Amino acid sequence: MRPACFGLAAAAVVALASCGGSPTPSATPSLPSVASTPTVAPSTAAAATASPALNVYASTMSGQVKPSLRGIPERVYVPNEWASSVTVIDPATFKVIAHIPVGRIPEHVTPAPDMSRLYVNSEGAWTITALDPATATAIQTYNVPDAYNLYFTPDGTKAVVVQERLRRLEFRDPHTWAVIKDVPISLNGVDHLDFSADGSYLMVTTEYTGRLVKVDVNTMTVVGEVTLGGLPVDVRLSPDGKYFFVANQGRGGVSVVDPVQMTEIGFIPTGRGAHGFALSRDTKSLYVTNRLENTVSVIDFASRKAVAKWKVPGGGPDMLQLNPAGTQLWLTGRYDGFVSVLDTTTGALLAHIFSGLGAHGLCYFPAPGTISLGHNGVYR
């Protein structure tokens, strides 16, 4: 819940930068430099030969976008909460090429299920703005209450609007945007979610109450919850489809949750303010932003251990995305408005680009995958 976040004075940006994430200190933490860990770094090869075992992200491993997207220019779209705009960056030059005005407090840029459009979730304006990725222009606006985050069921039949301040999930028709059903989540801070391998249920965090809630997608009802404590934020299904990984900003690490037993079966320490996720292109590693210490950790899925940690320029690393080849990790600095680009082999800083105040859920588009599950670019 973030009612205080609707005051937009620039002088208060740092104190308010927690909006859509968690309570934060009144200034960006000053920490000593953290050297890259000289241990295992994630592979950035396009993909190894597919295993016969299930991999829910198999269609993302090639590094190639689907044929219908091959004429779309690669761009990075960055919503700027306090500038009411989306900055467009050319990743080939690391240069800003456009600013698109949108509604107040844009939180994420979300690819449509078929990736034909991008949607900007403007929580302050209660709107969703559709962008044409071929021209990087706004083409349509929909009135949607409290549009903090946006997802789509794996079968593409339902949009799921995360309405954090209203404490609910709103299921809508993704074509007409008509409401199908509202699902109350009677806990503060409904935030991020991901779907089971078969798409029959989702798991959504409630950041300010420390719980992970299970919702049946077919009946659109709450069917369970597990208490994790702290401030759980981002959620991602493991490649084998068995477990959910949950970034916990309050506990400084990542929970591993069994969705059948609804229990936490492991915890991986990463760093203060563990917040956002992205998978490596070979799906062997999970990148985690540690927002309160300005680092990125790399978790090895096989060992469930953090195997590297990279320093990021100050600014509170938040949401992140990979380029199609998997060689670059793009992430926003929530507190300073910059976008950082890291080499995924070494963690070296490749670029540091000013986007706008309150840079948040950036989207690198187009990207490999067959379908989009929404957020800022979760593909299968």
N, C-alpha and C positions, 0 to 999 in steps of 0.2 A: 504494500500500500504506500502511495507516495503523494498525499495531498499537498505536502509542503513544496513539492517540486514544481508547482505551477507559477512560482515567482521566478522571473527570468533575468534578474540583474546579473550582469557579467561578473561582478565582484564576488558573487556567491556561487560561481560555477563549480569550484572545487568542492565546496561543502555540499552542493546538491548533486554532485556527479554520481552519487550512489543510487539515484532514482532508477528503477528498473533493474536493480542489482541487489544492493544491501546497504545497511547503514555503514557509513564510512567516516574516517576522521576528517577534521575540518581543514586539513591540508594534506597534500600528497606526502606519504611517508618518505623520509630521507634515510636510505639504507646504503651500506657499503656495497661495493661492486661484487657481483657473483660471477666467478669465472665459469666458463663452460666445463662441464664435467668430462674429463678425458676418458670416458668409457664408451659403452655401446651407444651409437646414434642410429636413428631409424633408417632403414633402407629407402632410397628414393627412386629405385628402379621402377619402371612403369608397372610391372606386375610379374610375379613368378607364375609358373604353371599352376592352374587352379587345382585345389585339392578336391577330392571327391566328397569331402565333408561339406556341410552347409556353410556358405559365407553369404550373409545377407547383403554385403556390399560388393559382390563379385562383378556387377556391371559397372562399377566405378574404377576398377583396377587398371584398365587398359590405358588410361590417360587420354582417350579419344572421346570427343563429344558425339552425340548421336547425329545421324545424317541431316535431320531437319534443322540443326543448329549450326551447321558448318559455315554458313554465310554470315553468322552473327559476329561482329567484332568483339574481341575480348576486352572487357571493361571491369573495373572494380567500383561498385556503388556503395557509398558511405553515407548513412543517415546521420545528420548532425542535430541532436536534440534541441540545442539552444539557438540554432541558426534557422530552424524550420526549413531545411534544405537537404538535398541529396547531392553530394559531391561525386563527380564521375572522374575516375583516374584511368589513364592509358597505361596498362602494366608493362608495355614494351618500352616506354620512355620514363615511367614513374612520374609523369606530369599530370596535373589537374587540367582537364579539358572542358569541363562544364559544371554548372551548379543548377540543379532543378528545384524550383520552389515547391514545397509541399505543405501539408497541414502542420500545426504546432506539435512539437515533441515527437518527431518521427523516431521510432525505436529500431525497426529491422527492415531490411529489404529482402523480400521473400519470393522465390521462384514459384510460379504456378505449377500444378501437378504435371502438365505436359511441357512445361518450360517455355511456353509461348509468350508469357508475360512475366513481369516482375511486379510485386505489390509492396507498396510502402505503407507500413502500419504507423499511423500518426495518432498516438494515444491522446494527446492534448486536444486535437481537433475532432476526435471521434470519426475519423475517416480512414479509408484505405484508398490509396492512389495507384492506379495501374500505369506502368511504364512499358513502352515499346522498346525492347532491348536492341532492335535493329537500328533505331534512331536515337535512343537514349532520351526520349521525350515522354512527358505525361500525356496520357490519352483518355483517361476516365477517372472519376472519383465516385466512391460509394460511401454512404453514410453507415458507419458501423460503430456502435458504442464501445468506448474504452479499448480500442484495438492496440493492445500492448504487443501481442505476439500472434503469429498465424501459422497453422499447420494444415496438412491435408492427409486424410486417411490413405493407406497404401493402395487401395482400389480406386482412389480418385473420386469417390462419390460424395465425400463430405469435407467441407472446410471446418477447421476447429479454431475459433477465435479465443485466445487467452485474454480474459478480461480481469486483470489483476485487481483493480480498484473495486470492481463490482463483485469480486470473489466468485467467479463462475467460468465455465467453459461454454461457449455458444457454438453449437453445431449449425452450419449453414450449407445451403446448396452452393457449390463452388461456381456455378454458371449464372444463376439468377441472384445469388446472395440472400435469398429468402431464408428466414430462420426456420430450422427444423426442430430444434429443441435446446433449451437452456439447461445446463447441468450445474446446480449450485455446488460450490466447493466451500464448505463452511470453515475455512481456515485462511489466515492472512498470507498474502504473498504468492498466490498461484502464479507460476512463472514459466518454466520450460518443460517440454515433454518429449517423449519418443514412443514409438509403437512396437508391439511384439512382432516377431518374424512373420506370423500369419496375419497380422493386422487386426486381430480380434479384440485387442485391448490396448490401452495406452497407460503410461506411467508419467504423472505430472508432479513437479515439485511444488511445495508450499514453503517458500523461502523463510518467512518470518515465524513459522510454527515448526520448522524442522522435520517435516514429514514428506513422504512420497506416497501419492494417492493413485490407486488403480481404478480405471474407468473402462467399463465394457463399451466398445465402440458400436456394437449392434443395438443394444438396449439403451445406450447412452445413460448409464447409471453408474454411480460409485459402487465398487464391489470390494474394496479393501484399502488398507493403508499400512505403512510401516514407519515407525519413528526413527529418524536418523540423528536428530539433534542438530545443533549448529544452524547454518544458513544454506541449505541445499539449493543449487541453482541449475546448472545445465545437466542434461540426461542424455546418455547414448547407449543404445543396444550393442552388446558385444558382437563381433563378426560371426560367431557361431550361433547367435540367436538365443543363448541360454540365460544371460545375465544382463543387468542394467548397471552401467557405471554412472555415478552421480557426483558431480563436483560440489564440494562443501566449503563455502567461503568462511564459515565460522570455525570449522574444524581443521582447515588447512590441508585438505587432501581429498581423496576420492573414495567413496563407498562402492562396494560391489554388492549388488542386491539380487537375491534369488526371487523372481517374481511369482513362482509357484508357492513356495513356502512363506513368501513375504517376510524375509528376514535379511539382515545385513550379514553377509558371510565373510567379508573382508574389508580392510581399510588400507589405502595406500597413501602415506604422507607425501605431499608434493611441495607445499609452501604456503605462506600466509595469503589468504584470500583466493583459494582455488575456485575458479569461476566458469570458464568456457572451454569447449572441446572442439577438436577436429581430428579426423583419422588420417594417418599416413596413406599414401596412394597404394602401397602394398597391403594395407589394412593390418599390419603387424603392430603398429604403434598408435598411441593416443596422445595428442598434444594437449596440454592443460595450461591455461593462463593462471598465474598466481597474482591476482590483481593488487594485493596490498604489499607486495615486495618487488614488483616490476620484473618478474621472471616468467619463463615458460618451462615447464617440466615435460619430459617425454616418458610415458609409461609403456613398457613392453607388455603386450597382452598375454603372452605365453607365461611369463614369470610373475606377472602382476606386481612389478616393481618399477619405480622411477629410475631410469638408467641414464638420464642426462638432465641438466638444468642450464638454461641460457638466460643471460641478462638482456633486458629490454630497456630502451630509454624511458626515463620517468614519465608517468602519465596514466598508470593503471591499466595494463593490458586487459582486454575485455573479450570481445567476440573475435573469431579467427576463421580463416579459410585458406585452402591450398589452391595454387594454380593447377591447371590440368596435368602437367608433367609431375607434379608433386615435389618440385625442387624448391619452391618458395612458399613460405608461410606468411600470410598477410594478417595483420591484427590491428585493432583500434586501441588508441590510448584514451580512455574515457575521461581522464582528468585534464588532459592538455590538448585534445583535438587533433593529435597526429596519428598517422597510419605508419606502422613499422613493417618492414619486409625482411624476413630472416631466411638465410640459406638453411635448408632442412638437413643438410649433411653436417654442417659445422656449427650452426646457430649464429653465424656471423651476420651482422646488420648490413643489408644491401641497400636500403633506402629508408628515409624518414620524411614523410610527406604531410604537410599541414592540410587538414580537411575542413574542420570547422568545430566549434565548441560543442562538446558532448558527443563526439564521434562514438557510434555504438555498433549496431549489428550489420557490419559490412557484408556484401555479397560479391564474390568473384564469379563472373558469368560471361559465357557459358562454361559449364563444367561437365565432367564425365558422369554418366548415370542414365538410367532408363526413365525413372520417375523422380519427382521432387516430393519430399514429405514436408517441405516448407521451412520455417524458421529463417535462418539466413543462408540456407543452402545445405540441406541434408538430403542426400541422394541414395537411391538403391537401384 
